[in-house]
Every structure is written in C-alpha cells, then in structure tokens.
Amino acid sequence: MKNILIPTDFSIRSLDMVKAAVNHVQLHAPMNILLVHFFKMSDNIQELMLLSRRMKDYERISTEYRNMMAQLQKQYPARINGIRVECFYGSTLAVFKNFLHGNGISLIACDEHYRFVKVNRNSIDPLNIIKKSGCALLPLNTGSQEENLRIKILRPATTAR
C-alpha cells in the first residue's frame, strides 16, 4: 500500500489532485492519501509556547471540504484506503524529510501549475520544498497553467490579520 502526500489549500479545487492521482495509470495499488497544508514555523514566542493554537488551522477546513473528502473515499473504495488532512509546520528540508519519514510517504503527487491560496499569514507555497525533498514525485495536470493563473488573479490570497 502506498502512502501518498498531496498538498492542499483546503479548497474544493485542490481535491482535483486527489482525483488525478487516483486515476493515474501507474498507481494500481490501494493508497493512503495525506492531504497537507504547509505553514512556516512562527517566530512569535507566544505562539510557539501555545501550540494548541494550531487547532485553529484545522478549523479552516470547511464542512464542504470534509464532505468532498468522504465522497472521494466512497467513490474510489478500491483505490483509496484512507484519506486524512494534516498540517505541516516548518520550512526547512530536514524537518520536511522527517515529516515524510514519520508518515511513511513514498510518493508526492502535485500539480506544478496549481497556485496555492494562503489560508493565513503563515501559509507557504509547498512546491519548492517538495521539489527539493528527494521523494518520488507524481506530476499531475489538473488544469491549464492559464486557468490557475486566472483563478489566482480573480481570487487573490487573503491573509489573516
């Protein structure tokens, strides 16, 4: 069974990468999918001391997003063994490699042209750290580069206050 990491920005649109990974010809075995949003580690000492505040990041996951995750698992029962969401905190390659190892990730599926929307001021674009990780990559194509750019322009990223 493969453990696959797929980056997400908690939007329904980002779940297209799950569909693309499930429908990819090379992946025949059942898989565990880990949807991950990337946050840089805060440099605020109070935030570091109050790690329970991280739960607020999970509160950003909409009911619609959770319902769509469940629907995907029901839609592909032979392909998706499990699907869950996790937040990654850090911006160094060593920390990310430990995260991959700790979660048994053998493959990262990602659309290089997808533009991730920040959910708060600590969100980071995962593509750079993913490319440097050394983990096997499954390139996906969930839409054209022009479409992703147009969506980014029409819906600019919002940052927390």
C-alpha positions in Angstrom: 0.0 0.0 0.0 1.3 3.4 -1.0 1.2 6.5 1.3 0.8 9.5 -0.9 1.2 13.1 0.1 -0.9 15.7 -1.8 -0.6 19.4 -0.9 -3.8 21.3 -0.3 -5.1 24.8 0.4 -8.3 23.4 1.8 -10.2 24.4 -1.3 -12.5 22.0 -3.2 -10.5 22.8 -6.3 -7.3 21.3 -4.7 -9.1 18.0 -4.3 -8.8 17.6 -8.1 -5.3 16.5 -7.4 -6.7 13.5 -5.4 -8.9 12.6 -8.4 -6.0 12.9 -10.8 -3.7 10.7 -8.5 -6.4 8.1 -8.1 -7.0 7.9 -11.9 -3.3 7.9 -12.7 -2.4 4.8 -14.8 0.8 3.9 -12.9 -0.9 3.7 -9.5 -2.8 0.4 -9.3 -2.5 -0.5 -5.6 -4.7 0.9 -2.9 -3.4 4.1 -1.3 -3.5 6.1 1.8 -3.8 9.8 1.0 -2.4 12.5 3.2 -3.6 16.0 2.3 -1.1 18.5 3.7 -1.2 22.3 4.1 2.2 23.9 4.7 2.8 26.6 7.3 6.1 28.2 8.2 7.1 28.0 11.8 6.1 31.1 13.7 8.9 33.2 15.2 6.5 34.6 17.8 7.5 33.1 21.2 3.9 33.3 22.5 2.6 31.3 19.5 5.4 28.7 20.0 4.5 28.3 23.6 0.8 27.9 22.9 1.0 25.1 20.4 -2.7 24.3 21.0 -3.4 27.3 18.8 -2.6 25.1 15.9 -6.0 23.7 16.2 -7.3 26.9 14.7 -5.6 25.9 11.5 -7.7 22.8 11.3 -10.9 24.9 11.9 -10.2 26.4 8.5 -11.3 23.2 6.9 -14.8 23.7 5.7 -17.6 21.1 6.1 -17.9 21.1 2.3 -14.2 20.1 2.0 -14.6 17.3 4.6 -17.8 16.1 2.8 -15.9 16.1 -0.5 -13.1 14.0 1.0 -15.6 11.5 2.3 -17.3 11.4 -1.1 -14.0 10.7 -2.8 -13.3 7.8 -0.5 -16.8 6.4 -1.2 -16.3 7.0 -4.9 -13.0 5.1 -5.1 -13.2 2.4 -2.4 -10.8 0.0 -4.1 -8.2 2.7 -4.7 -8.4 4.9 -1.6 -7.8 3.0 1.7 -7.8 6.2 3.8 -7.7 9.9 3.3 -6.8 12.5 6.0 -5.7 16.1 6.5 -2.6 17.2 8.2 -0.8 20.5 8.7 3.0 20.7 8.3 4.8 23.3 10.3 8.3 24.2 9.2 10.2 25.5 6.2 13.4 23.5 6.3 14.2 20.5 4.2 15.3 18.4 7.2 12.1 18.9 9.0 10.1 18.1 5.9 12.1 14.9 5.3 11.4 13.9 8.9 7.7 14.6 8.3 7.8 12.4 5.2 9.6 9.6 7.0 7.3 9.8 10.1 4.2 9.4 7.8 5.7 6.7 5.6 5.3 8.8 2.5 6.6 7.1 -0.6 5.2 9.4 -3.3 4.2 13.1 -3.5 1.5 13.9 -6.1 1.4 17.5 -7.1 0.3 19.8 -10.0 3.3 22.1 -10.6 1.0 24.7 -12.1 -1.5 24.8 -9.2 -1.4 28.1 -7.3 -2.0 27.5 -3.6 -4.1 30.1 -1.8 -2.8 31.1 1.6 -5.2 30.4 4.4 -3.3 32.7 6.8 -0.1 34.7 7.0 2.0 31.7 7.9 0.9 29.6 4.9 3.7 28.8 2.4 3.8 27.5 -1.2 4.9 23.9 -0.9 6.3 23.4 -4.3 9.9 24.5 -3.6 10.3 22.2 -0.5 8.6 19.3 -2.3 10.9 19.5 -5.3 14.0 19.5 -3.0 12.8 16.7 -0.8 14.2 13.8 -2.9 10.9 12.0 -2.6 9.4 10.4 -5.7 7.1 12.8 -7.5 4.0 12.1 -9.5 3.4 15.1 -11.7 -0.3 15.8 -12.1 -2.2 18.1 -14.5 -5.5 19.2 -13.0 -5.9 22.3 -15.2 -4.1 24.6 -17.5 -1.4 27.0 -16.3 -3.5 29.9 -17.7 -6.6 28.7 -15.7 -4.7 28.5 -12.5 -3.2 32.0 -13.1 -6.7 33.3 -13.9 -8.1 31.9 -10.6 -5.2 33.4 -8.7 -5.9 36.8 -10.2 -9.7 36.6 -9.6 -9.4 35.2 -6.1 -6.2 36.7 -4.5 -4.9 35.1 -1.4 -6.3 36.5 1.8 -4.1 36.8 4.9 -5.1 36.7 8.5 -4.9 39.9 10.5 
